[in-house]
Amino acid sequence: MQTTLKIGTRGSLLALAQAHETRARLVAAHGLPEAAFEIVVITTSGDRVQDRPLSEAGGKGLFTKEIEEALLDGRIDIAVHSSKDMPTALPDGLELSAFLPREDAREAFISRKAARIADLPAGAKVGSSSLRRQALIRRMRPDLDVVLFRGNVQTRLRKLDEGVADGTILALAGLKRLGLEHLVTDLMSLEAFPPAPGQGAICIESRIGDQQTGALLAPIHDVPTGQALACERAFLAALDGSCRTPIAGYATVDGERLVFSGLILTPDGTDICEVAREGLAADAALIGAEAGADVRARAGAEFFEGWS
Ligand SMILES: NCc1[nH]cc(CCC(=O)O)c1CC(=O)O
């Protein structure tokens, strides 16, 4: 290879861990030296907004804007992201061209006050900035006090230590990538606390038509993860253009079969609309889109009213 492949990433420890994992897989797949890949750290608008919920500041796209500009300008060749942070619509000219094998998608409860979320005393504070997590907590425990908790994984853990909250919920996948799995107090089941679409899957974004990069990525792409993600992202796209609806969705692929379940709920957790579908993995996007259309039709317009 003549030139180095430039890997763009945010600068958080989690983002860097994901970029390093991607580079390690590329090195192993191609027998190239590490120096053939350069990691380029890019600060995004999302990294600068710390005082407001992201849904107010402009949504998920805030974490990808500057990185996508660098991709389109050719300053980087690929961008590594957490799939769950990726908006469903990408800028013209870019695509998600590879998914690494998915990590465990479950949610982890972390607390020094209780062994499980069910054991927290009434009125205990649980910190989260995710609308889905807030709504699921309220559904499970309407008597808890849900508090806004922004910042990266380390910041949130520090806030727990400082007593800003009695517990929090984080993705196991992120904790594992940071080597912080030992902090998990309780792992929640996929049914009791369903993950965000895309949770646990690292994705790689690149320029459409960049064949050289496409050939480099092909051996590290995991087909079942790509199919599960196509389903989950189609579900999300069918339901929500922004990130103001609490949405969960999770697909698994076993050979030719795909099994999906998803739900939306109101922010206070009182109303819920669930869906379960299965079919051929090759029809992943169709299954997700139909599940989303079904939920949208059954939930009705009132479901989305008053809080969007
Ligand atoms: N929004 C932050 C974010 N984006 C991806 C992960 C975890 C890693 C993953 O789901 O792949 C996290 C942290 C968290 O939710 O605990």
PDBQT file of the ligand as one rigid body, heavy atoms in Angstrom, charges set to zero:
ROOT
HETATM    1  N1  LIG A 401     -24.262   7.477  23.443  1.00  0.00    +0.000 N 
HETATM    2  C1  LIG A 401     -23.024   7.082  23.980  1.00  0.00    +0.000 C 
HETATM    3  C2  LIG A 401     -22.685   5.698  23.622  1.00  0.00    +0.000 A 
HETATM    4  N2  LIG A 401     -22.637   5.283  22.346  1.00  0.00    +0.000 N 
HETATM    5  C3  LIG A 401     -22.330   3.962  22.324  1.00  0.00    +0.000 A 
HETATM    6  C4  LIG A 401     -22.178   3.543  23.640  1.00  0.00    +0.000 A 
HETATM    7  C5  LIG A 401     -21.854   2.195  24.079  1.00  0.00    +0.000 C 
HETATM    8  C6  LIG A 401     -21.232   1.283  23.044  1.00  0.00    +0.000 C 
HETATM    9  C7  LIG A 401     -22.193   0.679  22.078  1.00  0.00    +0.000 C 
HETATM   10  O1  LIG A 401     -23.417   0.640  22.275  1.00  0.00    +0.000 OA
HETATM   11  O2  LIG A 401     -21.699   0.171  21.047  1.00  0.00    +0.000 OA
HETATM   12  C8  LIG A 401     -22.388   4.656  24.464  1.00  0.00    +0.000 A 
HETATM   13  C9  LIG A 401     -22.314   4.710  25.928  1.00  0.00    +0.000 C 
HETATM   14  C10 LIG A 401     -23.516   4.091  26.591  1.00  0.00    +0.000 C 
HETATM   15  O3  LIG A 401     -24.636   4.177  26.072  1.00  0.00    +0.000 OA
HETATM   16  O4  LIG A 401     -23.358   3.493  27.666  1.00  0.00    +0.000 OA
ENDROOT
TORSDOF 0
